[in-house]
Amino acid sequence: MTQVQVGIKKGRKFDQVLDGARKVFLRDGFEGASVDDIAREAGVSKATLYSYFPDKRLLFMAIATGECQRQADEALEFINAGDRPVREVLRYAGHKLIDYITSPLGLQTYRLCMAETDRFPALGQQFYASGPLLVRARMVEYLRTAVARGDLVIEDFDLAADQFAELCKVDAYHGFLCGVTSDYPPARRDRVIEGAIEMFLARYGARG
């Protein structure tokens, strides 16, 4: 293949294949997961698996993008569940972001995209659309609501959303990506998130 196919054909056993693949990828990683193992875990033939996903990269990205969407939907439910204080929403968003980007699936997704995007540009585009852009869109949606309530003062919503996400990544994220960090104790995580909140509110919090 010279280019990653973005469109995926769905069928009766599509979700079954995704469920099996998710278990194998989480257990064995992208490189360690074999098509035979995925087909066996999913309870389908290799021919059925290939009819949905002719390339293992496509299958992995379907798992990763589905997880991004699921977490984004959960975050939206939390935000919309009541008139929560800004600090509480930002704290929740920070923890959800760190949970994903330091998870085995999140790290493997990023590493795969960085390794393969030159050869398969559509892979990187799909990751960017389902990951960073989706996170930004959900955060912007909330920030607009908070500004309308008078809790925040923001002119460039995309910039503010990106800034908060990057503030939450400091300290451990690149260590995880490079394989020099494998543990992120709660106290260390809380220190980063609370620092991100304080800096964000110092810039965008409503005065008075």
Buried (B, 14 or more C-beta within 10 A) or exposed (E): EEEBBEEBEEEEBBEBBBEBBBBBBBEEBBEEBEBEBBBBBBEBEEEBBBBBBBBBBBBBBBBBBBBBEEBBEEBEEBBEEEEBEBBEBBBBBBBBBBEBBBBEBBBBBBBBBEEBBEEBEBBBBBBEBBBBBBBBEBBBBBBEBBBEEEBBEBEEBBEBBBBBBEBBBEBBBEBBBEEEBEEBEEEEBEEBBBBBBBEBBEEBBBEE
